[in-house]
Amino acid sequence: MDTSGFYALVVKKDHMHLRARDILQEASRERALFVTSDYVLDETATLLNARGYAHLLPGFSRRWGTPGYASWNGWIPAVSLRRSRSS
């Protein structure tokens, strides 16, 4: 997942929020995960701060910066949603 996906999930006023939420719910039903990197997380945190959503950072960090979502390099989910569908 890239910065725009995380941003849309966190910022309810974003025009893609509902779509991002639906994709995440579908992935959850299919027990699929997304692949991302710590660079994307840093970029998302910077974007949230720059656009005036710094108050959302604690929730973002709790949700996406916890070991439960980590498998490689201390953070990155191992399975891609697209890969799980094509199998």
MOBEL-V678824 format. One line per field, one symbol per residue. ss: DSSP state (H for helix, E for strand, C for the rest). A space follows every 50 residues. Layout:
ss: ???
//
This chain:
ss: CCHHHHHHHHCCCCCCHHHHHHHHHHHHHCCCCCCCCHHHHHHHHHHHHH CCCHHHHHHHHHHHCCHHHCCECCCECCCCHHHHHHC
//
